[in-house]
Amino acid sequence: MGTLSIGKLANLTEVSIDTIRYYERQGLIAPPARRASGYRAYAPDVVGRLRFIRRAKGLSFTLGEITELLTLTAQAERDMAGMKVAARAKLGVVEDKIRELQRIRKDLKRLEAACPGHGALAKCPIVHALNQEPSP
């Protein structure tokens, strides 16, 4: 496979053209060669890199974290311990978010159940709860 246009690269990786350009500016992918016409000409190996980035983003890794993961993958002879540490750290963050979302869900269910859904808004238990000072 020869070089790829940005449109072809976007189609192959399911990453938008604007996102590809953004990743270029952020240094996540190397700037491509330019054809005589001035159009970008991406090397085929960029496909795998963009798929890696897209999948890592799908797992909630930030671009900074993805940069670190890409740095790790560039050193294939290294031990995989660094990758496991990164995954474990991200898992901890996700589990914290899940606990927080479960707490929010519980609170919202309680508020929704307390509201009759009719009558004067001034007597709404949801409004009352939102106006209260948080307990220490």
VOGU-3710 file (C-alpha; in Angstrom, 3 decimals, decimal comma):
1> mgtlsigkla> 0,000/0,000/0,000  1,398/3,410/-0,986  0,778/6,686/0,773  -2,713/7,663/1,815  -4,644/10,880/1,400  -6,155/12,369/4,536  -9,631/11,403/3,318  -8,642/7,772/2,774  -6,898/7,726/6,163  -10,034/9,122/7,815
11> nltevsidti> -12,172/6,425/6,179  -9,832/3,598/7,142  -9,541/4,669/10,778  -12,993/6,148/11,442  -11,290/9,336/12,628  -12,420/12,668/11,191  -10,130/14,752/8,994  -10,201/17,587/11,531  -9,203/15,177/14,289  -6,324/13,835/12,215
21> ryyerqglia> -5,080/17,378/11,687  -5,473/18,058/15,411  -3,461/14,938/16,317  -0,778/16,144/13,917  -0,608/19,514/15,660  -0,478/17,788/19,065  2,379/15,533/17,956  0,429/12,285/18,286  1,127/11,519/14,654  4,078/12,709/12,623
31> pparrasgyr> 3,497/15,424/10,041  3,039/13,701/6,685  5,058/14,203/3,556  3,508/16,502/0,994  2,781/15,548/-2,564  3,780/17,907/-5,382  0,182/19,178/-5,259  0,666/20,143/-1,609  -1,739/17,486/-0,342  -0,779/15,380/2,663
41> ayapdvvgrl> 0,593/11,906/1,922  0,391/9,649/4,986  2,465/6,524/5,418  0,403/3,330/5,855  1,691/2,801/9,426  -0,320/5,865/10,531  -3,466/3,714/10,196  -2,441/1,534/13,143  -1,402/4,531/15,215  -4,735/6,293/14,671
51> rfirrakgls> -6,657/3,111/15,506  -4,609/2,807/18,700  -5,417/6,420/19,613  -9,134/5,992/18,836  -9,396/2,822/20,917  -7,449/4,368/23,807  -9,783/7,379/23,747  -12,707/4,939/23,819  -11,258/3,582/27,063  -11,202/7,123/28,474
61> ftlgeitell> -7,465/7,754/28,209  -6,658/11,449/27,823  -4,460/12,659/24,979  -1,637/13,168/27,477  -2,005/9,597/28,684  -2,198/8,361/25,094  1,061/10,170/24,352  2,644/8,243/27,228  1,183/4,957/25,963  2,516/5,645/22,474
71> tltaqaerdm> 5,932/6,360/23,957  5,801/2,998/25,705  4,768/1,170/22,527  7,640/2,750/20,609  10,000/0,787/22,847  8,721/-2,699/22,007  11,700/-4,399/23,654  10,752/-2,960/27,059  8,782/-4,880/29,637  5,014/-4,522/29,523
81> agmkvaarak> 4,822/-3,470/33,185  4,433/0,211/32,267  1,407/-0,537/30,109  -0,183/-2,574/32,898  0,427/0,255/35,385  -1,248/2,727/33,014  -4,256/0,442/32,518  -4,563/-0,169/36,265  -4,439/3,579/36,968  -7,126/4,271/34,369
91> lgvvedkire> -9,259/1,470/35,799  -9,028/3,108/39,223  -10,229/6,417/37,773  -13,123/4,694/35,987  -14,141/2,823/39,148  -14,126/6,119/41,093  -16,359/7,678/38,417  -18,727/4,716/38,587  -19,042/5,074/42,369  -19,715/8,804/41,976
101> lqrirkdlkr> -22,327/8,177/39,275  -24,008/5,529/41,454  -24,185/8,051/44,306  -25,665/10,668/41,975  -28,182/8,130/40,643  -29,260/7,205/44,174  -29,707/10,875/45,111  -31,648/11,672/41,941  -33,925/8,653/42,414  -34,627/9,776/45,981
111> leaacpghga> -35,411/13,333/44,836  -37,550/12,174/41,917  -39,540/9,828/44,192  -40,122/12,635/46,729  -41,645/14,967/44,121  -45,358/14,468/43,383  -44,917/16,134/39,967  -47,791/18,572/40,420  -48,593/21,588/42,548  -46,789/24,816/43,270
121> lakcpivhal> -43,114/24,803/42,346  -42,360/26,651/45,584  -43,296/23,437/47,430  -41,243/21,124/45,209  -38,973/18,860/47,280  -36,385/18,840/44,478  -36,113/22,645/44,499  -35,997/22,583/48,309  -33,188/19,992/48,317  -31,169/21,922/45,717
131> nqepsp> -31,465/25,117/47,763  -30,247/23,487/51,013  -26,750/23,949/52,361  -24,757/20,752/52,089  -24,389/18,837/55,338  -20,887/18,826/56,851
//
